[in-house]
Amino acid sequence: MRLNGEISSGGEEEEEETTTFSGQKVVVGYALTSKKKKSFLQPTFTTLARNKGIHFVAIDLNKPLPEQGPFDIILHKLSGEEWREIIEDYRQTHPEVTILDPPDAIQHLHNRQSMLENVVDLNLSDCHGKVDIPRQLIISKEEDPSSIPYEVTKTGMKLPLVAKPLVVDGSAKAHELFLAYDEFSLSELEPPLVLQEFVNHGGLLFKIYIVGETIKVVRRFSLPNISKRELSKFSGVFRFPRVSSAAASADDADLDPSIAEHPPRPLLEMLARELRHRLGLRMFNIDMIREYGTRDVFYVIDINYFPGFGKMPDYEHIFTDFLLGLVQSKCKKKPTT
């Protein structure tokens, strides 16, 4: 069996070292692209994990998965229907193994329409703020690009508009973003795509990392505000880089406190808890902005599964504790004999 795509080679594993609680070694099988493996399984992380008894083993995609292991946890991020079927079958036949995360739940985030559906009807009004999504329009693959201006006008959406590919498949194209200053230029874009109203947010984005019960917030620079005067001066569609993955953090910058203040902790805790439950996922991140001129109006603009956790401060300790907690929780649920 050989799956398409660049993957980590089979048979790799870290050195076997100490054991963890109750003298037990935790074996984590991983199936990751080479790029994800490099960014996530950094030496600082694997060394810390090994010292606490966590043993990482690469899954060999040339061999049947049931013949490998045994595993306590499987960590995966590969695309393709074949892999989804393999991991889902394994999940059904090996309930004793924790899968991070169920493939059907992950698939929910591969479409920008279904991705944000779980945010729309959240009622977080008692949590020191309001969370919504920008007004948006879905343009299907079958749609004639020349009809997009008409569809935008019909919905009454306000310019400028952010255009994003509808499907999130891990490719570079899936993260191409465009800013449209007039609706007629939208006919230059290729469906399927999502159009979102641009919300002025002071040029700052909050990346909210969720790892189990842990919430970590990182500030990133984003697109500056756009005034009506600027809007009248420009036309066309402009491509801009994937803002949320920029390496430059805004955490140490001298920023206006009214813009830079983190979303209220009670709001984030409720949002994380609700999305963990609704999405059925334990490790993801939320891209959130605060509407400029407000203190408590927020918009979720993207949700990503297994993002670049290697850029999250203190991720080594957070993930080590998370993995150990998963196994400890599983052990507590086992019936005594």
N, C-alpha and C positions, 0 to 999 in steps of 0.2 A: 504494500500500500504506500503510495506516495502522494502527498497533497501538494496542490499548487501553491506558489508563493514562497518567499524567502523565510526560512525557519532556522531555529537553532538546531545544530546537529545533534543527533541522538547519542546517547551513551555518555554525555558530559555530566560531570557531577563535581560538587565541591568536596574537599577533604572531610572525612568523617571525624568528628571530634567529640566534645562532651555531650552528655545527655541532659534532658530537662527534667521537669517535675516527675517524681516517682521513678526516676531512673529511665524514663521513656524517651526515645528519640522520635522527633517529629519529621516525617518524610514528606516533602512538598514536591510533587511532580509538576513540571512547567512545560507549557507549549507556547512559545512566544516567537515573534519574528526576531531576527537578529538585531534590528534597531531597538525593539522594546527590551530585549534581554540586556543590551548594553546600557540603556538608560536606567533600567530598574534594578538589575542585579549588580549594582556597583560593589566594589570590594569592601567599602566601609559597611555596607548593609549585610553582605554575605558573611563577613567576619563576625560581626555582632551576633547575627542569627546563629551561626555555627557554635559560638561560645555559649549560647543558650539552648543548644541541642536541636536546632532546626537544620535539616539536611536537604539541600536543593538537588533534585535529579532531573535532567532533561528527558522529556518523553521522546522516544524514538518513533517518528511517524512512519517508518518503514516496517514496523512491527505492530501486530494487534495490541491495542491498549490493554485488554484484560490479561495479557501475558506479561505485563510489566508491573512494577511495584513490589510489594504492596505500598500504597500511598495513604497518608492521612488527609492530605489536601491536594487538590489539583488546581493550579493557577494557569489560566489560559487566555490568550487573545489572538486567535487566528480567524481569518475570514473563510467563507466558502460553505456551501451546503453540505459537502461531504464531512467536514470537520464537525459541523453542528450535529449531524446524525450520529457520528462516532461518540461524541461527548454526552449526548442525550441518552443514547443506549447504555453507556457506561454508568451514567447517573442513576438510571432505573435499576440496573442490576447490581450496583454497589452503593447502597444507601448509607453504608458506614463511612464512605469517603465524602468529605466536604468539597463541593465543586464551587469554585469562584469564577464566575457565577453561572446560573442556569442559562443555557444558550438562547432559549426563547425570550427570556427577560432582557438579555443583552440586545437581541434583535430589535426590540422595541425602540432602542435608541439609535437605530440605523436609519430612521426616517424622521425628518425634522417636523413632520406633522404629528405623528404619534408621540414623539419625544416630549413635546410640551403640553400634550392633552391633560396630563396629570396635574399640571400647575393651574389650569384655568379655573377649576371649581374649588380650589383650596380656600378655606375660610380661616384666615390667620389674623382677623381683625383685633383679637384680644391679645396679640403678641407684639405690641408696640410698633406696628407697621403694616403696610399693605403690599402683597406680592401678586404680580400679574405677569402676563406676557405682552409684548408689543402687538398691536393690531397687525394681522398678517393675512396673506392671500396665497393659496396653493395653486401653482400652475402645473398641470399634469403634462406628461410626456406627449400625449396626443394633441395638446393644445397648439394651435397655429401661433407662432411668435408674433405675427402681425396683429393678433387679437388682444395681446397683453395690455396695450394702452387703453383699450375699451374696457377691459375687465377692471383695471385700476380705477378708471373714472367712475365706473358703475358703483364700485364699493365706497367711493368717497375717501379713499386713503390719502393721507397728506404726504407731500414730498418733503425731504428726500426719502428714498426707499433703499433699504439694504436688500440685496439679492444674494441668496445662498442656494447651492445645490440641494435638492430635496433629499437625496440619498447620501448617507454617511457611511462609506464603505472602507475607510482607512486610506484611501488614495489621496494624493496631493490635490487632485481636482475637487474632491469632496469638500475641501476647505478653502476653495476660491471664493472670495467675497467681493461684491461690487456695490458701489454707491451710485444711485441714479438720481440725478438732479431734475430730470424731466421724464414723464411716463412714456413718451414716444421712443426714446432711446432704448427702452426695455426690450423692444422687438429685436435688438441685436443679440440678446442672450438666448441661450439654448435651454429649453425645458428638459426635464422637470426641475422646478425650482420653487423656492419660498421667497415671497416678498414681505419684508417687515418694515413698518414705519420706523424711521430713525428717531430715537429718543435722545435729546440732549442730556448728557450725563457728566459734564465737566471733564471729559477726557480721562475718566478713571473707571476701571472695571474691577470687580471683586471676583476672584476665583475661590470658590468654596469647596474644599476637598472633604469628601466624606469617606472615612475608613472605619467601617463598623459604627461604633458609637462616637468616634472621634471626629471633631469638626476643626478644620484649620483654614483660616482665611488669609489669602495673599492678594495684595493690590497690584494691579498692572496698569500701565499707561494704555490709553485707548484713543479713539478718534475725538478731536476737539468738538466743541459745540458749533452748530451751524446756524447762523442768523438768517432772518428773512432777506436781509440785504445781500448776504453772500449767495443765497439761493437764487436770487434774481440775476446775479452776475454770471452764473455757470449753467451749462447744459451738458447733456451726455451722460455716459456711464463710465465710472472710473473704478479700476481694480485696485484693491488695497490688500496688504499682507494680512495673514491670519493674526489678528491683534492678540487674541487670548493666549497664544503660545509663545509670545515674545519672551526672550530670556530676561530682558530688563525689568526688574521689579520696581514698583513705586513706593515700597515700604519705607525706604530711607530718604525719600525726597521731601523737600520742604513744601508741603501742600496746604491749601486752604482747608482748615478743619471741617468746615461745613460740607466739603466734598469728600475728604479723606476718612471721615469717621466710619468705622466698621458698622455694618448693619447690626441692630440690637441682638444680643446673644439669645434671648428667649425666642425671637423670631427665627433665627437660624436653627435652633434646636427643634422647634416645631416643624419647620420646613424639611429638615433632614429626616426627622422621624416619619413624617407623612410620605416623603418620596421613597424612603427605604421600603416602606410597607407597600406602596402602590406599584413601584417598579419591580420589587422583588430582588433588589440589588444591594450589595454591601460595600462596594467600592466604586465611586464615581465622583465627578465634580460638576458644580453648577457655575455657569458664568452669569453673573448678576450685575446690574447697573442701578444706580440711584438717579431718579429723575432730577435734573438740575433745578435748583431753587426749592427743593423739598428736603425734608429730613427723613421721612418715613414711607416714601413711595418707591418701590423697587420693581424691576422687571427682570425676569429670567429670560435670557436670550439663547442659551444653549445648555445641554446636559451631555456630558461625555463619559463613556464607560472606560475604566482603567486608563486614565489620562497619564500625563507625564509626572507621576508621583515623585520621580527623582528630583524634581525642582521644588518640591514641598519641603519647607524647613523641618528638620528633625524627622524626616520620613523613615529613617532606619529604625529608630526606637518605636515609632508609632506602628510600623508594620510588624516588627518583631513581637510586640505585645499583642497585636491583633491576631496574628497566626497562632500564638500560644493560647490565646483566649478561646479561639475556635475549637481547638483540640480539647482543652479543659472542659468547655461547655458540652462537647460531645461525650466525654467520659462520664460526666455527671448524669447524663440522660440514659446511660447504659444500665439495663436491669442487673441487679446483683444476683449472684448465683449462690 
